[in-house]
């Protein structure tokens, strides 16, 4: 049985009491309330046949409000988006750049011909802002295809957009997001599907790894080096031989660069050997992804 309770999906193979007893015996598991928190009804949980529920941030940037309305209608009427997905609309490149949008769209539908700044010019000048976005160019003309793909277009769709093209697009994106945004890891007697972005850091000790998320602390028999291989390298950094941190979760770095304060208040050490490389990597991360 699988549930999505906001932070992770849980798959049960044992009784709650047995699992909690095992966790309490673990050498560095301070507490665990997950056994209580995950008891929810079917109505309270978001279900999927595969147990892999991924929510998306979608942007539509087009100077024609009528097209934005039509695309919004198609996306919702055709169930391409769920009630938990977020769709943001912008009537031009300037409005997009002036907004408080995080720019980390999973999909950005981008018109090519717009006043002031075309879609191609937007990507040419500000590609680093949209580094993680799948750019789907929308246009009534075929002349720009080659130039769009030069700037890493994910798709090139002609207006009016055909729904079979959207079906293919969303099927591909959701499949990719499952691989990018979730990890399936066995923790004691439970198999947990983590949302990658919720992982703050992971610590290894002998054959055990403690995985700290925004909500819980988990213990797994996975080796730290194997977990590292599963995590996206652009977001995670190994500060020393026993610790990996999510760079999105870094709140503060000591002025002597000896330790990091994470978003949950935890302190993570930086080895002397890794100090210079960490700082260079983190600066690049801030420039590209923050």
Phi and psi in degrees as GROMACS dihedral restraints (atoms count N, CA, C in turn):
[ dihedral_restraints ]
;  ai    aj    ak    al  type     phi  dphi    fc
    3     4     5     6     1  -128.2    20    10
    4     5     6     7     1   138.6    20    10
    6     7     8     9     1  -132.1    20    10
    7     8     9    10     1   147.5    20    10
    9    10    11    12     1  -108.8    20    10
   10    11    12    13     1   114.7    20    10
   12    13    14    15     1  -114.4    20    10
   13    14    15    16     1    34.1    20    10
   15    16    17    18     1    98.4    20    10
   16    17    18    19     1   -55.1    20    10
   18    19    20    21     1   -99.1    20    10
   19    20    21    22     1   -37.5    20    10
   21    22    23    24     1  -153.8    20    10
   22    23    24    25     1   164.3    20    10
   24    25    26    27     1  -100.6    20    10
   25    26    27    28     1   142.7    20    10
   27    28    29    30     1  -121.5    20    10
   28    29    30    31     1   136.9    20    10
   30    31    32    33     1  -121.5    20    10
   31    32    33    34     1   121.7    20    10
   33    34    35    36     1   -97.3    20    10
   34    35    36    37     1   132.1    20    10
   36    37    38    39     1  -127.6    20    10
   37    38    39    40     1    -0.8    20    10
   39    40    41    42     1  -148.3    20    10
   40    41    42    43     1   174.0    20    10
   42    43    44    45     1   -78.5    20    10
   43    44    45    46     1   152.5    20    10
   45    46    47    48     1   -61.6    20    10
   46    47    48    49     1   -42.1    20    10
   48    49    50    51     1   -64.9    20    10
   49    50    51    52     1   -41.6    20    10
   51    52    53    54     1   -62.7    20    10
   52    53    54    55     1   -42.5    20    10
   54    55    56    57     1   -63.9    20    10
   55    56    57    58     1   -44.7    20    10
   57    58    59    60     1   -64.7    20    10
   58    59    60    61     1   -39.0    20    10
   60    61    62    63     1   -60.8    20    10
   61    62    63    64     1   -42.5    20    10
   63    64    65    66     1   -64.3    20    10
   64    65    66    67     1   -42.6    20    10
   66    67    68    69     1   -62.4    20    10
   67    68    69    70     1   -40.1    20    10
   69    70    71    72     1   -67.3    20    10
   70    71    72    73     1   -20.9    20    10
   72    73    74    75     1   -81.1    20    10
   73    74    75    76     1   -17.0    20    10
   75    76    77    78     1   -63.6    20    10
   76    77    78    79     1   147.2    20    10
   78    79    80    81     1   -67.3    20    10
   79    80    81    82     1   -28.6    20    10
   81    82    83    84     1  -130.6    20    10
   82    83    84    85     1    20.6    20    10
   84    85    86    87     1   -85.8    20    10
   85    86    87    88     1   106.0    20    10
   87    88    89    90     1   -73.5    20    10
   88    89    90    91     1   -40.5    20    10
   90    91    92    93     1  -162.5    20    10
   91    92    93    94     1   163.1    20    10
   93    94    95    96     1  -155.1    20    10
   94    95    96    97     1   120.1    20    10
   96    97    98    99     1  -110.0    20    10
   97    98    99   100     1     4.6    20    10
   99   100   101   102     1   -61.3    20    10
  100   101   102   103     1   -32.8    20    10
  102   103   104   105     1   -61.7    20    10
  103   104   105   106     1   -24.8    20    10
  105   106   107   108     1   -92.2    20    10
  106   107   108   109     1   -37.9    20    10
  108   109   110   111     1   -71.0    20    10
  109   110   111   112     1   -26.2    20    10
  111   112   113   114     1   -88.2    20    10
  112   113   114   115     1     0.7    20    10
  114   115   116   117     1   -83.4    20    10
  115   116   117   118     1    95.1    20    10
  117   118   119   120     1  -131.5    20    10
  118   119   120   121     1   159.6    20    10
  120   121   122   123     1   -83.4    20    10
  121   122   123   124     1   167.8    20    10
  123   124   125   126     1   -62.4    20    10
  124   125   126   127     1   -33.8    20    10
  126   127   128   129     1   -69.6    20    10
  127   128   129   130     1   -27.7    20    10
  129   130   131   132     1   -84.4    20    10
  130   131   132   133     1   -18.0    20    10
  132   133   134   135     1  -104.7    20    10
  133   134   135   136     1   154.3    20    10
  135   136   137   138     1   -96.2    20    10
  136   137   138   139     1   119.3    20    10
  138   139   140   141     1  -104.6    20    10
  139   140   141   142     1   153.9    20    10
  141   142   143   144     1  -147.7    20    10
  142   143   144   145     1   152.0    20    10
  144   145   146   147     1   -60.2    20    10
  145   146   147   148     1   -33.9    20    10
  147   148   149   150     1   -90.5    20    10
  148   149   150   151     1   -10.8    20    10
  150   151   152   153     1    78.4    20    10
  151   152   153   154     1     8.1    20    10
  153   154   155   156     1  -114.4    20    10
  154   155   156   157     1    95.0    20    10
  156   157   158   159     1  -104.9    20    10
  157   158   159   160     1   115.1    20    10
  159   160   161   162     1  -118.5    20    10
  160   161   162   163     1   128.4    20    10
  162   163   164   165     1  -103.6    20    10
  163   164   165   166     1   146.0    20    10
  165   166   167   168     1  -122.5    20    10
  166   167   168   169     1   153.5    20    10
  168   169   170   171     1  -108.8    20    10
  169   170   171   172     1   119.3    20    10
  171   172   173   174     1  -120.2    20    10
  172   173   174   175     1   134.3    20    10
  174   175   176   177     1  -115.8    20    10
  175   176   177   178     1   143.8    20    10
  177   178   179   180     1  -125.2    20    10
  178   179   180   181     1   117.7    20    10
  180   181   182   183     1  -121.9    20    10
  181   182   183   184     1   106.2    20    10
  183   184   185   186     1  -154.1    20    10
  184   185   186   187     1   135.1    20    10
  186   187   188   189     1   -76.2    20    10
  187   188   189   190     1    -3.8    20    10
  189   190   191   192     1  -102.6    20    10
  190   191   192   193     1   103.9    20    10
  192   193   194   195     1   -59.2    20    10
  193   194   195   196     1   -31.3    20    10
  195   196   197   198     1   -63.3    20    10
  196   197   198   199     1   -41.6    20    10
  198   199   200   201     1   -65.2    20    10
  199   200   201   202     1   -40.7    20    10
  201   202   203   204     1   -58.6    20    10
  202   203   204   205     1   -42.8    20    10
  204   205   206   207     1   -64.4    20    10
  205   206   207   208     1   -42.7    20    10
  207   208   209   210     1   -63.2    20    10
  208   209   210   211     1   -45.0    20    10
  210   211   212   213     1   -65.7    20    10
  211   212   213   214     1   -41.7    20    10
  213   214   215   216     1   -57.8    20    10
  214   215   216   217     1   -44.8    20    10
  216   217   218   219     1   -62.4    20    10
  217   218   219   220     1   -43.5    20    10
  219   220   221   222     1   -63.4    20    10
  220   221   222   223     1   -43.9    20    10
  222   223   224   225     1   -61.4    20    10
  223   224   225   226     1   -41.4    20    10
  225   226   227   228     1   -82.5    20    10
  226   227   228   229     1   -41.4    20    10
  228   229   230   231     1   -66.8    20    10
  229   230   231   232     1   -35.3    20    10
  231   232   233   234     1   -88.2    20    10
  232   233   234   235     1     6.2    20    10
  234   235   236   237     1    59.8    20    10
  235   236   237   238     1    30.2    20    10
  237   238   239   240     1   -74.2    20    10
  238   239   240   241     1   -26.7    20    10
  240   241   242   243     1  -118.9    20    10
  241   242   243   244     1   152.8    20    10
  243   244   245   246     1  -103.2    20    10
  244   245   246   247     1   175.9    20    10
  246   247   248   249     1   -68.0    20    10
  247   248   249   250     1   -15.9    20    10
  249   250   251   252     1   -95.9    20    10
  250   251   252   253     1   -11.2    20    10
  252   253   254   255     1   -74.4    20    10
  253   254   255   256     1   153.8    20    10
  255   256   257   258     1  -117.2    20    10
  256   257   258   259     1   127.5    20    10
  258   259   260   261     1  -115.1    20    10
  259   260   261   262     1   121.8    20    10
  261   262   263   264     1  -111.6    20    10
  262   263   264   265     1   138.9    20    10
  264   265   266   267     1  -117.4    20    10
  265   266   267   268     1   134.7    20    10
  267   268   269   270     1  -134.1    20    10
  268   269   270   271     1   132.7    20    10
  270   271   272   273     1   -99.1    20    10
  271   272   273   274     1    59.1    20    10
  273   274   275   276     1   131.9    20    10
  274   275   276   277     1   157.1    20    10
  276   277   278   279     1   -63.9    20    10
  277   278   279   280     1   -38.3    20    10
  279   280   281   282     1   -63.1    20    10
  280   281   282   283     1   -41.9    20    10
  282   283   284   285     1   -62.7    20    10
  283   284   285   286     1   -37.9    20    10
  285   286   287   288     1   -64.7    20    10
  286   287   288   289     1   -47.9    20    10
  288   289   290   291     1   -68.5    20    10
  289   290   291   292     1   -30.3    20    10
  291   292   293   294     1   -83.0    20    10
  292   293   294   295     1   -10.2    20    10
  294   295   296   297     1   -77.7    20    10
  295   296   297   298     1   172.7    20    10
  297   298   299   300     1   -95.6    20    10
  298   299   300   301     1    22.3    20    10
  300   301   302   303     1   -63.0    20    10
  301   302   303   304     1   143.8    20    10
  303   304   305   306     1   -75.4    20    10
  304   305   306   307     1    -8.1    20    10
  306   307   308   309     1    66.3    20    10
  307   308   309   310     1    -3.2    20    10
  309   310   311   312     1   -91.0    20    10
  310   311   312   313     1    57.2    20    10
  312   313   314   315     1   -71.3    20    10
  313   314   315   316     1   139.5    20    10
  315   316   317   318     1   -71.7    20    10
  316   317   318   319     1   -37.8    20    10
  318   319   320   321     1  -136.5    20    10
  319   320   321   322     1   133.1    20    10
  321   322   323   324     1  -123.9    20    10
  322   323   324   325     1   111.1    20    10
  324   325   326   327     1   -81.0    20    10
  325   326   327   328     1   117.5    20    10
  327   328   329   330     1  -125.2    20    10
  328   329   330   331     1   117.7    20    10
  330   331   332   333     1   -69.3    20    10
  331   332   333   334     1   146.6    20    10
  333   334   335   336     1   -85.9    20    10
  334   335   336   337     1   -51.8    20    10
  336   337   338   339     1   -90.6    20    10
  337   338   339   340     1   101.7    20    10
  339   340   341   342     1  -135.7    20    10
  340   341   342   343     1   148.0    20    10
  342   343   344   345     1   -67.4    20    10
  343   344   345   346     1   156.5    20    10
  345   346   347   348     1    73.8    20    10
  346   347   348   349     1   -53.6    20    10
  348   349   350   351     1  -150.2    20    10
  349   350   351   352     1   117.4    20    10
  351   352   353   354     1   -73.8    20    10
  352   353   354   355     1   165.2    20    10
  354   355   356   357     1   -61.3    20    10
  355   356   357   358     1   -38.6    20    10
  357   358   359   360     1   -67.1    20    10
  358   359   360   361     1   -43.2    20    10
  360   361   362   363     1   -64.1    20    10
  361   362   363   364     1   -36.9    20    10
  363   364   365   366     1   -58.3    20    10
  364   365   366   367     1   -46.9    20    10
  366   367   368   369     1   -71.2    20    10
  367   368   369   370     1   -33.8    20    10
  369   370   371   372     1   -63.8    20    10
  370   371   372   373     1   -41.0    20    10
  372   373   374   375     1   -86.8    20    10
  373   374   375   376     1   -32.7    20    10
  375   376   377   378     1  -124.4    20    10
  376   377   378   379     1    30.7    20    10
  378   379   380   381     1   -57.4    20    10
  379   380   381   382     1   -36.3    20    10
  381   382   383   384     1   -63.0    20    10
  382   383   384   385     1   -28.3    20    10
  384   385   386   387     1   -68.1    20    10
  385   386   387   388     1   -28.4    20    10
  387   388   389   390     1  -112.9    20    10
  388   389   390   391     1    32.5    20    10
  390   391   392   393     1   -56.3    20    10
  391   392   393   394     1   -38.9    20    10
  393   394   395   396     1   -96.8    20    10
  394   395   396   397     1     1.4    20    10
  396   397   398   399     1   -87.0    20    10
  397   398   399   400     1   144.2    20    10
  399   400   401   402     1   -88.9    20    10
  400   401   402   403     1   109.1    20    10
  402   403   404   405     1   -86.8    20    10
  403   404   405   406     1   119.4    20    10
  405   406   407   408     1  -111.5    20    10
  406   407   408   409     1   104.2    20    10
  408   409   410   411     1   -75.4    20    10
  409   410   411   412     1   136.3    20    10
  411   412   413   414     1  -122.1    20    10
  412   413   414   415     1   130.8    20    10
  414   415   416   417     1  -160.3    20    10
  415   416   417   418     1   160.8    20    10
  417   418   419   420     1   -93.5    20    10
  418   419   420   421     1     1.3    20    10
  420   421   422   423     1  -123.8    20    10
  421   422   423   424     1   150.6    20    10
  423   424   425   426     1   -96.1    20    10
  424   425   426   427     1    -5.1    20    10
  426   427   428   429     1   -66.9    20    10
  427   428   429   430     1   -20.2    20    10
  429   430   431   432     1   -98.6    20    10
  430   431   432   433     1     0.8    20    10
  432   433   434   435     1   -55.4    20    10
  433   434   435   436     1   -50.3    20    10
  435   436   437   438     1   -60.5    20    10
  436   437   438   439     1   -43.6    20    10
  438   439   440   441     1   -66.7    20    10
  439   440   441   442     1   -37.6    20    10
  441   442   443   444     1   -63.4    20    10
  442   443   444   445     1   -44.6    20    10
  444   445   446   447     1   -69.9    20    10
  445   446   447   448     1   -21.9    20    10
  447   448   449   450     1   -63.6    20    10
  448   449   450   451     1   -29.1    20    10
  450   451   452   453     1  -105.4    20    10
  451   452   453   454     1    40.0    20    10
  453   454   455   456     1    59.3    20    10
  454   455   456   457     1    42.7    20    10
  456   457   458   459     1   -64.7    20    10
  457   458   459   460     1   137.1    20    10
  459   460   461   462     1   -81.3    20    10
  460   461   462   463     1   -39.9    20    10
  462   463   464   465     1  -147.9    20    10
  463   464   465   466     1   161.6    20    10
  465   466   467   468     1  -132.8    20    10
  466   467   468   469     1   107.7    20    10
  468   469   470   471     1  -113.0    20    10
  469   470   471   472     1   132.8    20    10
  471   472   473   474     1   -87.4    20    10
  472   473   474   475     1   141.7    20    10
  474   475   476   477     1   -85.6    20    10
  475   476   477   478     1   143.9    20    10
  477   478   479   480     1   -69.2    20    10
  478   479   480   481     1   142.3    20    10
  480   481   482   483     1   -74.0    20    10
  481   482   483   484     1   131.2    20    10
  483   484   485   486     1   -85.0    20    10
  484   485   486   487     1   136.3    20    10
  486   487   488   489     1   -65.3    20    10
  487   488   489   490     1   -30.0    20    10
  489   490   491   492     1   -65.4    20    10
  490   491   492   493     1   -28.7    20    10
  492   493   494   495     1   -70.5    20    10
  493   494   495   496     1   -37.2    20    10
  495   496   497   498     1   -67.8    20    10
  496   497   498   499     1   -38.7    20    10
  498   499   500   501     1   -59.1    20    10
  499   500   501   502     1   -46.6    20    10
  501   502   503   504     1   -62.8    20    10
  502   503   504   505     1   -42.1    20    10
  504   505   506   507     1   -61.7    20    10
  505   506   507   508     1   -52.8    20    10
  507   508   509   510     1   -69.7    20    10
  508   509   510   511     1   -32.0    20    10
  510   511   512   513     1   -63.1    20    10
  511   512   513   514     1   -43.2    20    10
  513   514   515   516     1   -67.0    20    10
  514   515   516   517     1   -44.0    20    10
  516   517   518   519     1   -65.7    20    10
  517   518   519   520     1   -46.1    20    10
  519   520   521   522     1   -63.3    20    10
  520   521   522   523     1   -35.4    20    10
  522   523   524   525     1   -64.2    20    10
  523   524   525   526     1   -42.6    20    10
  525   526   527   528     1   -66.1    20    10
  526   527   528   529     1   -40.7    20    10
  528   529   530   531     1   -66.1    20    10
  529   530   531   532     1   -33.6    20    10
  531   532   533   534     1   -59.3    20    10
  532   533   534   535     1   -42.1    20    10
  534   535   536   537     1   -72.6    20    10
  535   536   537   538     1   -36.4    20    10
  537   538   539   540     1   -79.6    20    10
  538   539   540   541     1   -34.9    20    10
  540   541   542   543     1  -106.5    20    10
  541   542   543   544     1    -5.0    20    10
  543   544   545   546     1  -132.3    20    10
  544   545   546   547     1   152.4    20    10
  546   547   548   549     1  -132.7    20    10
  547   548   549   550     1   133.4    20    10
  549   550   551   552     1  -102.4    20    10
  550   551   552   553     1   111.5    20    10
  552   553   554   555     1  -131.5    20    10
  553   554   555   556     1   138.4    20    10
  555   556   557   558     1   -84.4    20    10
  556   557   558   559     1   125.2    20    10
  558   559   560   561     1  -121.9    20    10
  559   560   561   562     1   108.4    20    10
  561   562   563   564     1    55.4    20    10
  562   563   564   565     1  -122.3    20    10
  564   565   566   567     1   -96.8    20    10
  565   566   567   568     1     9.7    20    10
  567   568   569   570     1  -117.0    20    10
  568   569   570   571     1   143.1    20    10
  570   571   572   573     1   -99.8    20    10
  571   572   573   574     1   121.6    20    10
  573   574   575   576     1  -111.7    20    10
  574   575   576   577     1   134.1    20    10
  576   577   578   579     1  -102.6    20    10
  577   578   579   580     1   105.2    20    10
  579   580   581   582     1   -83.7    20    10
  580   581   582   583     1   141.8    20    10
  582   583   584   585     1   -79.9    20    10
  583   584   585   586     1   119.3    20    10
  585   586   587   588     1   -55.0    20    10
  586   587   588   589     1   -40.2    20    10
  588   589   590   591     1   -66.1    20    10
  589   590   591   592     1   -17.9    20    10
  591   592   593   594     1   -84.8    20    10
  592   593   594   595     1   -12.6    20    10
  594   595   596   597     1   -76.0    20    10
  595   596   597   598     1   123.7    20    10
  597   598   599   600     1   -89.4    20    10
  598   599   600   601     1   -50.8    20    10
  600   601   602   603     1  -159.4    20    10
  601   602   603   604     1   169.1    20    10
  603   604   605   606     1  -137.1    20    10
  604   605   606   607     1   136.1    20    10
  606   607   608   609     1  -119.6    20    10
  607   608   609   610     1   136.3    20    10
  609   610   611   612     1  -108.6    20    10
  610   611   612   613     1   143.3    20    10
  612   613   614   615     1  -148.6    20    10
  613   614   615   616     1   116.9    20    10
  615   616   617   618     1    53.4    20    10
  616   617   618   619     1  -120.5    20    10
  618   619   620   621     1   -99.6    20    10
  619   620   621   622     1     7.6    20    10
  621   622   623   624     1  -111.1    20    10
  622   623   624   625     1   152.8    20    10
  624   625   626   627     1  -132.6    20    10
  625   626   627   628     1   130.6    20    10
  627   628   629   630     1   -96.1    20    10
  628   629   630   631     1   124.7    20    10
  630   631   632   633     1  -110.1    20    10
  631   632   633   634     1   116.0    20    10
  633   634   635   636     1  -100.7    20    10
  634   635   636   637     1   119.9    20    10
  636   637   638   639     1  -108.9    20    10
  637   638   639   640     1  -178.4    20    10
  639   640   641   642     1   -63.0    20    10
  640   641   642   643     1   -29.5    20    10
  642   643   644   645     1  -109.2    20    10
  643   644   645   646     1   -34.3    20    10
  645   646   647   648     1  -137.6    20    10
  646   647   648   649     1   168.7    20    10
  648   649   650   651     1  -117.4    20    10
  649   650   651   652     1   128.7    20    10
  651   652   653   654     1  -120.2    20    10
  652   653   654   655     1   148.5    20    10
  654   655   656   657     1  -115.0    20    10
  655   656   657   658     1   130.2    20    10
  657   658   659   660     1  -133.9    20    10
  658   659   660   661     1   153.3    20    10
  660   661   662   663     1   -86.3    20    10
  661   662   663   664     1     3.0    20    10
  663   664   665   666     1   -69.0    20    10
  664   665   666   667     1   139.9    20    10
  666   667   668   669     1   -75.3    20    10
  667   668   669   670     1   149.7    20    10
  669   670   671   672     1   -59.7    20    10
  670   671   672   673     1   -40.5    20    10
  672   673   674   675     1   -65.0    20    10
  673   674   675   676     1   -32.1    20    10
  675   676   677   678     1   -73.8    20    10
  676   677   678   679     1   -36.9    20    10
  678   679   680   681     1   -64.6    20    10
  679   680   681   682     1   -42.1    20    10
  681   682   683   684     1   -57.5    20    10
  682   683   684   685     1   -40.5    20    10
  684   685   686   687     1   -65.3    20    10
  685   686   687   688     1   -23.0    20    10
  687   688   689   690     1   -87.5    20    10
  688   689   690   691     1   -20.1    20    10
  690   691   692   693     1   -87.4    20    10
  691   692   693   694     1   146.7    20    10
  693   694   695   696     1   -65.1    20    10
  694   695   696   697     1   120.9    20    10
  696   697   698   699     1   -61.2    20    10
  697   698   699   700     1   -29.4    20    10
  699   700   701   702     1   -70.9    20    10
  700   701   702   703     1   -16.8    20    10
  702   703   704   705     1  -109.3    20    10
  703   704   705   706     1   -21.6    20    10
  705   706   707   708     1  -116.5    20    10
  706   707   708   709     1   142.4    20    10
  708   709   710   711     1  -134.4    20    10
  709   710   711   712     1   138.2    20    10
  711   712   713   714     1   -91.0    20    10
  712   713   714   715     1   104.9    20    10
  714   715   716   717     1   -74.7    20    10
  715   716   717   718     1   -30.2    20    10
  717   718   719   720     1  -156.1    20    10
  718   719   720   721     1  -178.6    20    10
  720   721   722   723     1   -62.2    20    10
  721   722   723   724     1   -18.8    20    10
  723   724   725   726     1  -115.2    20    10
  724   725   726   727     1    10.0    20    10
  726   727   728   729     1  -148.2    20    10
  727   728   729   730     1   138.0    20    10
  729   730   731   732     1  -124.4    20    10
  730   731   732   733     1   134.3    20    10
  732   733   734   735     1  -122.6    20    10
  733   734   735   736     1   145.9    20    10
  735   736   737   738     1   -79.9    20    10
  736   737   738   739     1   117.3    20    10
  738   739   740   741     1   -66.1    20    10
  739   740   741   742     1   -20.7    20    10
  741   742   743   744     1   -68.0    20    10
  742   743   744   745     1   -20.4    20    10
  744   745   746   747     1   -96.4    20    10
  745   746   747   748     1     3.3    20    10
  747   748   749   750     1   -75.2    20    10
  748   749   750   751     1   124.5    20    10
  750   751   752   753     1  -101.0    20    10
  751   752   753   754     1   -37.7    20    10
  753   754   755   756     1  -156.2    20    10
  754   755   756   757     1   147.4    20    10
  756   757   758   759     1  -120.3    20    10
  757   758   759   760     1   131.4    20    10
  759   760   761   762     1   -56.6    20    10
  760   761   762   763     1   142.2    20    10
  762   763   764   765     1   -61.0    20    10
  763   764   765   766     1   -24.2    20    10
  765   766   767   768     1   -91.9    20    10
  766   767   768   769     1     5.0    20    10
  768   769   770   771     1    57.2    20    10
  769   770   771   772     1    40.1    20    10
  771   772   773   774     1  -101.9    20    10
  772   773   774   775     1   -23.0    20    10
  774   775   776   777     1  -154.1    20    10
  775   776   777   778     1   165.5    20    10
  777   778   779   780     1  -122.2    20    10
  778   779   780   781     1   140.7    20    10
  780   781   782   783     1  -101.2    20    10
  781   782   783   784     1   122.4    20    10
  783   784   785   786     1   -85.1    20    10
  784   785   786   787     1   171.5    20    10
  786   787   788   789     1   -62.9    20    10
  787   788   789   790     1   -21.8    20    10
  789   790   791   792     1   -93.7    20    10
  790   791   792   793     1     4.5    20    10
  792   793   794   795     1    92.5    20    10
  793   794   795   796     1    -4.9    20    10
  795   796   797   798     1   -68.2    20    10
  796   797   798   799     1   150.9    20    10
  798   799   800   801     1  -109.5    20    10
  799   800   801   802     1   127.4    20    10
  801   802   803   804     1  -119.2    20    10
  802   803   804   805     1   128.2    20    10
  804   805   806   807     1   -76.9    20    10
  805   806   807   808     1   151.9    20    10
  807   808   809   810     1  -116.3    20    10
  808   809   810   811     1   126.2    20    10
  810   811   812   813     1   -69.9    20    10
  811   812   813   814     1   151.2    20    10
  813   814   815   816     1   -58.9    20    10
  814   815   816   817     1   -40.1    20    10
  816   817   818   819     1   -64.6    20    10
  817   818   819   820     1   -32.9    20    10
  819   820   821   822     1   -92.6    20    10
  820   821   822   823     1    -6.0    20    10
  822   823   824   825     1   -56.6    20    10
  823   824   825   826     1   -52.5    20    10
  825   826   827   828     1   -64.1    20    10
  826   827   828   829     1   -46.0    20    10
  828   829   830   831     1   -64.6    20    10
  829   830   831   832     1   -38.9    20    10
  831   832   833   834     1   -60.9    20    10
  832   833   834   835     1   -47.3    20    10
  834   835   836   837     1   -61.8    20    10
  835   836   837   838     1   -42.0    20    10
  837   838   839   840     1   -64.8    20    10
  838   839   840   841     1   -42.9    20    10
  840   841   842   843     1   -65.2    20    10
  841   842   843   844     1   -41.2    20    10
  843   844   845   846     1   -68.4    20    10
  844   845   846   847     1   -38.6    20    10
  846   847   848   849     1   -61.5    20    10
  847   848   849   850     1   -44.9    20    10
  849   850   851   852     1   -62.7    20    10
  850   851   852   853     1   -38.1    20    10
  852   853   854   855     1   -62.1    20    10
  853   854   855   856     1   -44.5    20    10
  855   856   857   858     1   -63.5    20    10
  856   857   858   859     1   -39.8    20    10
  858   859   860   861     1   -68.5    20    10
  859   860   861   862     1   -36.1    20    10
  861   862   863   864     1   -90.5    20    10
  862   863   864   865     1   -38.6    20    10
  864   865   866   867     1  -119.9    20    10
  865   866   867   868     1    -8.6    20    10
